[in-house]
Amino acid sequence: MRRKFERAMKKIWLGKCDIYEYESNTKGIVHTELKKVYEGIPCRLSFEQERERESRNTYAQSNKEQYAKLILSNEPMIKAGSVIDVEQNNVKKRYKSSGEPSIYSSHQEIMLEIYKEWC
């Protein structure tokens, strides 16, 4: 039964993702850099309806935020704070994971935020 469910889930995975983690580099000056740890992982990017966030400034426009959830197999161990490039429907975007993945018997789900430096 579990394998049937896993096969059904994989049919709706329309995207691919690359996972990056921060790695400390100590060549004289300590700094961190992104290192690709997984490439071409099948996934599905799902979006929640945009929610309106009230602005404290009455003259400013209210901001709308989009909430994204990445669904993929349990195989790659995704660390909190990883940077994830997702390509789905011929659109490529960079996200950062906002926390630990939710692990289920057949898949994992990660809530994502847009990676601001890439926009």
PEBELZI-V788536 format. One record per backbone hydrogen bond with DSSP energy under -0.5 kcal/mol. NH is the residue of the N-H (numbers start at 0). CO is the residue of the C=O. If there is no record, write none. Layout:
BEGIN
nh=NH co=CO
nh=NH co=CO
END
This chain:
BEGIN
nh=4 co=0
nh=5 co=1
nh=6 co=2
nh=7 co=3
nh=8 co=4
nh=9 co=5
nh=10 co=6
nh=11 co=7
nh=11 co=8
nh=12 co=9
nh=13 co=11
nh=14 co=42
nh=15 co=86
nh=16 co=40
nh=17 co=84
nh=18 co=37
nh=19 co=82
nh=20 co=34
nh=22 co=32
nh=24 co=30
nh=26 co=28
nh=27 co=25
nh=28 co=26
nh=30 co=24
nh=30 co=28
nh=32 co=22
nh=34 co=20
nh=36 co=18
nh=37 co=18
nh=40 co=16
nh=42 co=14
nh=43 co=70
nh=45 co=43
nh=45 co=68
nh=47 co=66
nh=50 co=64
nh=52 co=62
nh=53 co=51
nh=57 co=55
nh=59 co=56
nh=62 co=52
nh=64 co=50
nh=66 co=47
nh=67 co=65
nh=67 co=111
nh=68 co=45
nh=69 co=109
nh=70 co=43
nh=71 co=107
nh=72 co=41
nh=77 co=75
nh=78 co=76
nh=81 co=78
nh=82 co=19
nh=83 co=94
nh=84 co=17
nh=85 co=83
nh=85 co=92
nh=86 co=15
nh=87 co=85
nh=87 co=90
nh=90 co=87
nh=92 co=85
nh=94 co=83
nh=95 co=112
nh=96 co=81
nh=97 co=110
nh=100 co=77
nh=101 co=108
nh=102 co=100
nh=103 co=106
nh=107 co=71
nh=108 co=101
nh=109 co=69
nh=111 co=67
nh=112 co=95
nh=114 co=93
nh=115 co=113
nh=117 co=114
nh=118 co=114
nh=118 co=115
END
